[in-house]
């Protein structure tokens, strides 16, 4: 998947992850979107490693995997970030 697609999917996933896991973030909206981009990458790697398939373009499966990765990273960020 191209880098631009990762960014777009990550931004969307970050916004959806924020809606799923609401609350005050130590870094604000921009950090949440960056976590969404990182979540898309992490979700893709975890999905591929577990044999669920690879993230291949902008589709619902890829978006779902990216959202799960973003929610995971957002949870970890809130758990370990100092305020």
C-alpha positions in Angstrom: 0.0 0.0 0.0 1.3 3.4 -0.8 2.4 5.9 1.9 -0.4 8.3 1.0 -3.0 5.6 1.4 -1.5 4.7 4.8 -1.8 8.3 5.9 -5.4 8.6 4.7 -6.5 5.3 6.3 -4.6 6.3 9.4 -6.2 9.7 9.7 -9.7 8.1 9.3 -8.8 5.3 11.7 -7.5 7.9 14.3 -10.7 9.8 14.1 -12.8 6.7 14.5 -10.6 5.4 17.3 -11.1 8.7 19.1 -14.8 8.2 18.8 -14.7 4.6 20.0 -12.3 5.5 22.9 -13.3 9.0 24.0 -11.6 11.0 26.7 -8.9 13.5 27.2 -5.7 12.8 25.4 -2.4 14.1 26.8 -1.3 15.2 23.3 -4.5 16.5 21.8 -6.1 16.0 18.4 -3.0 16.1 16.3 -1.3 13.4 18.4 -4.4 11.3 18.1 -4.3 11.5 14.3 -0.6 10.5 14.4 -1.5 7.6 16.6 -4.1 6.6 14.0 -1.4 6.6 11.3 0.9 4.5 13.5 -2.1 2.3 14.3 -2.7 1.6 10.7 0.8 0.4 10.3 0.9 -1.6 13.5 -2.5 -3.1 12.7 -1.3 -4.2 9.3 1.8 -5.8 10.7 -0.1 -7.6 13.4 -2.8 -8.8 11.0 -0.2 -10.1 8.5 1.8 -11.8 11.3 -1.3 -13.6 12.6 -2.3 -14.7 9.2 -5.5 -12.7 8.8 -4.2 -11.2 5.5 -2.4 -8.2 4.5 -3.6 -4.6 4.3 -3.9 -4.0 0.6 -5.4 -0.7 -0.4 -8.3 1.4 0.8 -11.1 -1.1 1.7 -13.3 -2.0 4.7 -11.0 -4.8 5.8 -7.9 -2.5 5.8 -9.9 0.2 7.6 -11.1 -2.2 10.2 -7.5 -3.5 10.9 -6.3 0.1 11.0 -9.0 1.1 13.5 -8.1 -1.8 15.8 -4.5 -0.9 15.7 -5.3 2.8 16.4 -7.5 1.9 19.3 -4.7 -0.3 20.7 -2.1 2.4 20.4 -4.5 5.1 21.8 -5.1 2.9 24.8 -1.4 2.3 25.3 -0.6 5.9 24.9 -3.2 7.0 27.5 -2.0 4.3 29.9 1.7 5.2 29.7 1.8 8.9 28.8 2.4 11.3 31.6 0.2 14.3 32.0 
